[in-house]
Amino acid sequence: MLKQTFAAVAIALFAGSTAANAQNETAAVLFQDGNFPEAAVAYEAYHAEHPNDMTSKLNLGAIRLYENDLTSAEPLLRTVLSADPRNERATRLLGELYRRRAEAERRTTVDGGEAIVPFITADPLPVVRVVANGKAANFVVDTGADVALEPSFAASIGIKTANAGMGTFAGGTHAPMQSGMLASLALGGATADDVPVHVLGTGGSALFPGLQIEGVVGTTYFERFLATIDYPNNRLILRPRSAQGSAAFEEAAAQSHTSIVPCYLVGDHFVMAVAQVNDGPAGLFLFDSGLAGGGLMPSQLLVDTAALALDKAHASTGVGPGGPVQAIPFVAARITVGTTMQRNIHGLYTPEGSPFGMFSFTVWGAISNDFLKHYAYTVDFDAMKLVLAG
């Protein structure tokens, strides 16, 4: 009888362990697929029984950081780093958490409660007039970037730089970057003090005959505000960021003809949300407005699963910060984001590589200018919602 009892206990423990392992494996697959809400639920359930599993704790901490839930992310990431002080991923994620806290504490002002900044041009990308360290200049609006300065302009306004390693750009190309700090960056009546920047040659002027482009303004500036890129009306709208302002904005958006979808902030400037191309599977896409002449840059996986017909006869070569990039055009029959959909969106495929492999989960591609230009496009970093109105 005693032996039978031990055997029964052993079977029960084995069954429980097997079920827990299966749950952990399911969570890992969901994370890899970019299904963060369901992955988080599975990880939470697994942790209830296995609180010392650091790998799953690290992935859950990453999800909470992507959701901009810093309060929940910090103890998870700290626990992992305490157990494994050399864990590079935990170090990187915790560093990004501290960066976001520091940005939130820096001085940001909006005169009159709302700044309207007109586009100088919208073709092939929006360009706005900025004042950087007191000097006026033309910057390209690019949500797939941080804030970047041309080297000559950075020198002219006294930016002190340090080596910032290699950046990854279109086509999977790489280029060295320098980092620095702007004392202030103003767009109309919206001013952000102490703005981190990268210094590198963007080649932006080549896209705009007759305009001297001195830099790029991207997500690391826009995250300081409740910012809308209003493409139909050729303007930026910058409002102060607050929980109250977010709630009022989301309530108004829900009562209008808009698409509202959850979004995630990965790293310091990669905004991601779920979308679908043709009849391919829905998945995470990078919302990167900086693709001139296209609305979609696909991964190889998306080319295959969404049956994108590449027009190889009209391939061309462009030059980005990382050097020459071969691009093959195509047309996506439709792109769907939430309740919005656009047909016949032109795209560019880079056969020599893409930047999407840098992520620890599947990113299907980047949705860009020729899709976004139909909407007033807002990323609400308090509600973590992407809003497309129009």
SULNOR-V213656 format. One record per pair of residues at least 6 apart in sequence whose ideal C-beta (glycine too) atoms are under 7 Angstrom apart, sorted by the first residue. I is the first residue (numbers start at 1). J is the second residue. D is the distance in whole Angstrom. If there is no record, write none. Layout:
BEGIN
((I	J	D) (I	J	D))
END
This chain:
BEGIN
((20	46	6) (20	49	6) (20	50	6) (23	42	6) (23	45	6) (23	46	5) (24	46	5) (24	56	6) (26	42	5) (27	39	5) (27	42	4) (27	43	5) (27	46	6) (27	56	6) (30	38	5) (30	39	4) (30	42	6) (31	39	4) (31	59	5) (31	361	6) (32	361	5) (32	362	6) (33	283	7) (33	362	6) (34	283	6) (34	284	4) (34	361	5) (34	362	5) (36	63	5) (36	66	6) (36	264	7) (39	63	6) (40	60	6) (40	63	5) (43	56	5) (43	59	6) (43	60	4) (46	56	6) (47	56	7) (47	57	7) (47	60	7) (54	80	5) (54	83	5) (54	84	6) (57	76	5) (57	79	6) (57	80	6) (58	80	5) (58	89	6) (58	90	6) (60	76	6) (61	73	5) (61	76	3) (61	77	4) (61	80	7) (61	93	6) (62	93	6) (64	72	4) (64	73	4) (64	76	7) (65	73	4) (65	93	6) (65	96	7) (65	97	6) (66	264	4) (66	265	6) (66	266	6) (67	264	6) (67	384	6) (68	265	6) (68	381	6) (68	384	5) (70	97	5) (70	100	6) (70	101	7) (73	97	6) (74	97	6) (77	90	5) (77	93	5) (77	94	5) (77	97	7) (78	94	7) (80	87	6) (80	90	4) (81	87	6) (81	90	4) (81	91	6) (81	94	6) (84	90	7) (96	267	6) (96	268	6) (99	268	6) (103	223	7) (103	224	7) (106	193	6) (106	194	5) (107	193	4) (108	192	5) (108	224	5) (108	225	7) (109	191	5) (110	189	6) (110	190	5) (110	225	7) (110	238	6) (110	239	6) (110	240	5) (111	189	3) (112	189	6) (113	239	7) (113	240	7) (114	237	7) (114	239	5) (115	187	7) (115	188	4) (115	189	4) (115	190	4) (115	238	4) (116	188	6) (116	235	6) (116	237	6) (117	128	5) (117	187	5) (117	188	4) (117	235	6) (117	236	4) (117	238	7) (118	234	6) (118	235	5) (119	126	5) (119	127	6) (119	128	6) (119	234	4) (119	235	6) (120	127	5) (120	128	6) (120	129	6) (120	138	6) (121	127	5) (121	208	7) (122	231	7) (122	234	5) (124	207	6) (124	292	4) (124	293	6) (125	140	5) (125	141	7) (125	142	7) (125	207	7) (125	290	6) (125	292	5) (125	369	6) (126	141	4) (126	229	7) (127	138	5) (127	139	7) (127	140	6) (127	208	6) (127	211	6) (127	213	7) (128	139	6) (128	141	6) (128	187	6) (128	217	7) (128	236	6) (129	136	6) (129	138	6) (130	137	6) (130	139	5) (130	185	6) (130	186	7) (130	187	5) (130	217	6) (131	186	4) (132	157	6) (132	182	6) (132	185	5) (133	157	4) (133	158	7) (133	182	6) (133	183	5) (133	184	6) (135	156	7) (135	157	5) (137	153	6) (137	214	4) (137	215	6) (138	211	6) (138	212	6) (138	213	5) (138	214	6) (139	214	7) (139	215	5) (139	216	6) (139	217	5) (140	204	5) (140	213	6) (140	216	5) (141	217	6) (141	229	6) (141	289	7) (142	216	5) (142	218	5) (142	289	6) (142	290	3) (143	218	6) (143	219	5) (143	222	7) (143	271	6) (143	287	6) (143	288	6) (143	289	4) (144	218	7) (144	286	7) (144	288	3) (144	289	7) (144	290	5) (144	366	7) (145	216	5) (145	218	4) (145	269	6) (145	290	6) (146	198	6) (146	218	5) (146	219	7) (146	220	4) (146	268	6) (146	269	5) (147	185	7) (147	195	6) (147	197	5) (147	216	7) (147	217	6) (147	218	6) (147	220	6) (147	221	5) (148	197	7) (148	198	5) (148	200	6) (148	202	6) (148	215	6) (148	216	4) (149	159	7) (149	197	5) (149	199	5) (149	214	7) (149	215	4) (150	201	6) (150	202	6) (150	214	5) (150	215	6) (151	199	6) (151	201	6) (153	214	4) (153	215	6) (154	161	7) (154	180	6) (154	199	5) (159	180	4) (159	197	7) (159	199	7) (160	180	6) (161	178	4) (161	179	6) (161	180	5) (161	199	5) (162	178	7) (162	179	6) (163	178	6) (164	177	4) (164	178	6) (164	179	4) (164	198	6) (165	177	7) (166	174	5) (166	175	7) (166	176	6) (167	174	7) (167	175	6) (167	177	5) (167	200	7) (167	321	7) (168	174	6) (168	355	5) (168	358	6) (169	175	6) (169	320	5) (169	321	5) (169	322	4) (169	355	7) (170	320	5) (170	325	5) (170	350	6) (170	355	7) (171	320	7) (171	322	7) (171	325	4) (171	350	4) (171	352	5) (171	353	6) (171	354	7) (172	352	7) (172	353	3) (172	354	5) (172	355	6) (173	320	6) (173	322	3) (173	323	5) (173	325	6) (174	322	5) (175	200	6) (175	321	5) (175	322	4) (177	198	5) (177	199	7) (177	200	5) (178	198	7) (178	199	4) (178	200	7) (179	196	7) (179	198	6) (180	197	5) (180	199	6) (181	194	6) (181	195	7) (181	196	6) (181	197	7) (182	195	4) (182	197	5) (183	193	7) (183	194	7) (184	191	6) (184	193	5) (185	192	5) (185	195	5) (185	221	6) (187	236	6) (187	238	6) (190	225	6) (190	238	4) (192	221	6) (192	224	5) (195	221	6) (196	220	7) (200	321	5) (201	321	6) (202	216	6) (202	321	6) (203	319	6) (203	320	7) (203	321	7) (204	213	4) (204	216	7) (205	211	7) (205	212	6) (205	213	4) (207	292	6) (218	269	6) (219	269	4) (219	271	6) (220	268	6) (220	269	5) (222	379	7) (223	381	5) (224	241	7) (225	238	5) (225	239	6) (225	240	7) (225	241	6) (226	239	4) (226	241	5) (226	245	6) (226	246	7) (226	249	6) (226	380	6) (227	236	7) (227	238	5) (227	378	7) (228	237	4) (228	376	5) (228	377	7) (228	378	4) (229	236	6) (229	289	7) (229	377	5) (230	236	7) (230	237	6) (230	376	4) (231	372	6) (231	373	4) (231	374	7) (231	375	6) (231	376	7) (231	377	7) (232	376	7) (232	390	6) (239	245	6) (241	381	7) (241	382	6) (243	382	6) (246	380	5) (246	382	4) (246	383	5) (249	380	6) (250	380	7) (250	383	5) (250	385	6) (253	260	6) (253	387	5) (253	389	7) (254	260	7) (256	389	6) (258	387	6) (258	388	6) (258	389	4) (259	337	6) (259	338	3) (259	339	5) (259	340	4) (259	388	4) (260	338	6) (260	385	5) (260	387	5) (261	273	5) (261	274	6) (261	337	6) (261	338	4) (261	385	7) (261	386	5) (262	273	7) (262	384	6) (262	385	6) (263	271	6) (263	272	6) (263	273	4) (263	379	6) (263	384	6) (263	385	6) (263	386	4) (264	272	5) (265	271	6) (265	381	7) (266	272	6) (266	359	7) (270	286	6) (271	287	5) (271	379	5) (272	284	5) (272	285	7) (272	286	6) (272	287	7) (272	363	7) (273	285	7) (273	287	6) (273	337	7) (273	386	5) (274	282	5) (274	283	7) (274	284	6) (275	282	7) (275	285	4) (275	335	6) (275	336	6) (275	337	5) (275	367	6) (276	282	4) (276	336	5) (277	296	7) (277	302	6) (277	306	4) (277	332	5) (277	335	5) (278	306	4) (278	307	6) (278	332	6) (278	333	5) (278	334	6) (279	306	7) (280	302	6) (280	305	4) (280	306	3) (281	305	6) (283	362	6) (283	364	5) (284	361	7) (284	362	7) (284	363	5) (284	364	7) (285	363	7) (285	364	5) (285	365	6) (285	366	6) (285	367	5) (286	363	6) (286	366	4) (287	367	5) (287	386	7) (288	366	4) (288	368	6) (289	368	6) (289	369	5) (289	372	5) (290	368	7) (291	297	6) (291	348	7) (291	366	7) (291	368	4) (291	369	6) (292	369	7) (293	348	7) (294	346	5) (294	347	5) (294	348	4) (294	368	6) (294	370	6) (295	335	7) (295	345	4) (295	346	6) (295	347	6) (295	367	7) (295	368	5) (295	369	6) (295	370	3) (295	371	4) (296	332	5) (296	335	6) (296	345	6) (296	347	4) (296	365	6) (296	367	6) (296	368	7) (296	371	7) (297	347	6) (297	348	6) (297	350	7) (297	365	6) (297	366	4) (297	368	6) (298	308	6) (298	347	6) (298	349	6) (298	365	4) (299	354	6) (299	356	5) (299	363	7) (299	364	6) (299	365	5) (301	364	7) (302	308	7) (302	364	5) (302	365	5) (303	310	7) (303	349	6) (308	330	5) (308	332	6) (309	330	6) (310	328	5) (310	330	5) (310	349	6) (311	328	7) (311	329	5) (311	330	6) (312	328	6) (314	329	5) (315	326	6) (315	327	7) (315	328	5) (316	327	6) (317	324	5) (317	325	7) (317	326	5) (318	325	5) (318	327	6) (325	350	6) (326	350	6) (326	351	6) (326	352	6) (327	348	4) (327	349	7) (327	350	6) (328	348	7) (328	349	5) (328	351	6) (329	346	6) (329	348	6) (330	347	5) (330	349	6) (331	344	6) (331	345	7) (331	346	6) (332	345	5) (332	347	6) (333	343	6) (333	344	7) (334	341	6) (334	342	7) (334	343	5) (335	341	7) (335	342	6) (335	345	5) (335	367	6) (335	371	5) (337	388	6) (338	388	7) (340	388	5) (342	371	5) (342	374	6) (345	370	6) (345	371	5) (346	370	6) (356	363	4) (374	390	6) (375	388	4) (375	389	6) (375	390	4) (376	389	4) (376	390	6) (377	388	6) (378	387	4) (379	386	6) (380	387	7))
END
